[in-house]
């Protein structure tokens, strides 16, 4: 029940009716098995697999997987690598959610936890190349 309450809190501003909740929130509980083709075409670049592999390595080293534990480390990595933040976050969202919508990425990854976040990242890299 605690997880459901947390998801509803994260998504309450994105939902107009209760009946929309599952369609918009199911990714919190079920990993994507396919990826939205339109979003893949727009957001998954030739270099996305390389960047997501590097991101997975960065995330693997984080002990505190809370929002506060992840965000500064990932943002510093993006800055040091001189990557475009939009490219990283959009590919990260696609990998974890399967579509191009949802709450903040660190909200999602903190909710999913380290193991599930990494599993979804690796699955997307394998599926999308």
C-alpha positions as CSV (number, residue, x, y, z in Angstrom):
1,X,0.0,0.0,0.0
2,X,2.9,2.3,0.7
3,X,4.2,1.9,-2.8
4,X,0.8,2.6,-4.3
5,X,0.4,5.8,-2.2
6,X,3.9,6.9,-3.3
7,X,3.0,6.4,-7.0
8,X,-0.3,8.2,-6.7
9,X,1.5,11.1,-5.1
10,X,4.1,11.3,-7.9
11,X,1.4,11.1,-10.6
12,X,-1.5,13.1,-9.1
13,X,-0.7,16.2,-11.3
14,X,-0.5,14.1,-14.4
15,X,-3.9,12.3,-14.0
16,X,-7.4,13.7,-14.5
17,X,-9.4,10.7,-13.5
18,X,-8.7,7.7,-11.3
19,X,-9.4,5.3,-14.2
20,X,-6.3,6.7,-15.9
21,X,-3.9,5.8,-13.1
22,X,-3.0,2.2,-14.2
23,X,-2.3,3.2,-17.8
24,X,-0.1,6.0,-16.7
25,X,1.5,4.3,-13.7
26,X,1.9,0.6,-14.6
27,X,5.5,1.1,-15.5
28,X,6.3,1.6,-11.8
29,X,5.3,-2.1,-11.2
30,X,5.9,-3.8,-14.6
31,X,9.0,-3.3,-16.7
32,X,8.5,-2.3,-20.3
33,X,8.6,-5.2,-22.7
34,X,8.4,-3.0,-25.7
35,X,9.3,0.7,-26.4
36,X,7.1,3.3,-28.0
37,X,8.3,3.5,-31.6
38,X,7.7,7.2,-32.0
39,X,9.7,7.9,-28.8
40,X,12.5,5.5,-29.9
41,X,12.8,7.3,-33.2
42,X,12.9,10.7,-31.6
43,X,14.8,10.0,-28.4
44,X,17.1,7.0,-28.9
45,X,20.1,8.2,-30.8
46,X,23.0,6.3,-32.4
47,X,25.1,7.0,-29.3
48,X,22.3,6.3,-26.7
49,X,23.4,2.7,-26.0
50,X,26.9,3.8,-25.3
51,X,25.7,6.6,-23.0
52,X,23.2,4.4,-21.2
53,X,25.9,1.8,-20.6
54,X,28.1,4.5,-19.1
55,X,25.1,5.7,-17.0
56,X,24.6,2.2,-15.7
57,X,28.2,2.1,-14.6
58,X,27.8,5.4,-12.8
59,X,24.6,4.2,-11.1
60,X,26.2,0.9,-10.1
61,X,28.6,2.9,-8.0
62,X,26.0,4.8,-6.1
63,X,25.3,3.5,-2.6
64,X,22.5,5.9,-1.6
65,X,20.0,5.4,-4.4
66,X,17.6,8.1,-3.1
67,X,16.9,11.1,-5.3
68,X,19.4,13.1,-3.3
69,X,21.9,10.3,-3.6
70,X,21.7,9.9,-7.4
71,X,21.0,13.3,-8.9
72,X,24.2,15.2,-8.0
73,X,26.4,12.3,-9.1
74,X,24.6,11.8,-12.4
75,X,24.4,15.5,-13.1
76,X,28.2,15.8,-12.4
77,X,28.9,12.9,-14.8
78,X,26.7,14.5,-17.5
79,X,28.6,17.8,-17.1
80,X,32.0,16.2,-17.0
81,X,31.3,14.1,-20.2
82,X,29.8,17.2,-21.8
83,X,26.7,15.2,-22.8
84,X,23.4,16.9,-23.5
85,X,21.2,16.5,-20.5
86,X,18.1,16.1,-22.7
87,X,19.7,13.2,-24.6
88,X,20.6,11.4,-21.4
89,X,17.3,12.0,-19.5
90,X,15.1,11.2,-22.5
91,X,17.0,7.9,-23.3
92,X,17.0,7.1,-19.5
93,X,13.2,7.6,-19.4
94,X,12.6,5.5,-22.5
95,X,14.7,2.7,-20.9
96,X,12.9,2.7,-17.6
97,X,9.3,3.6,-18.7
98,X,9.1,2.5,-22.3
99,X,7.5,5.8,-23.4
100,X,8.4,9.5,-23.2
101,X,6.2,10.5,-20.3
102,X,6.3,10.3,-16.5
103,X,7.5,12.1,-13.5
104,X,11.1,13.2,-12.9
105,X,13.7,10.5,-13.7
106,X,15.3,10.4,-10.3
107,X,11.8,10.0,-8.8
108,X,11.3,7.0,-11.0
109,X,14.8,5.4,-10.5
110,X,14.6,6.0,-6.7
111,X,11.2,4.3,-6.6
112,X,12.4,1.4,-8.7
113,X,15.6,0.9,-6.7
114,X,19.1,0.3,-8.0
115,X,18.7,-3.3,-9.0
116,X,15.5,-2.8,-11.1
117,X,16.8,0.5,-12.6
118,X,20.0,-1.3,-13.8
119,X,18.0,-4.3,-15.1
120,X,15.7,-2.0,-17.1
121,X,18.7,0.0,-18.5
122,X,20.5,-3.2,-19.6
123,X,17.2,-4.6,-21.2
124,X,16.7,-1.4,-23.2
125,X,20.3,-1.3,-24.4
126,X,19.9,-4.9,-25.5
127,X,16.6,-4.3,-27.2
128,X,17.3,-0.9,-28.8
129,X,21.0,-1.4,-29.6
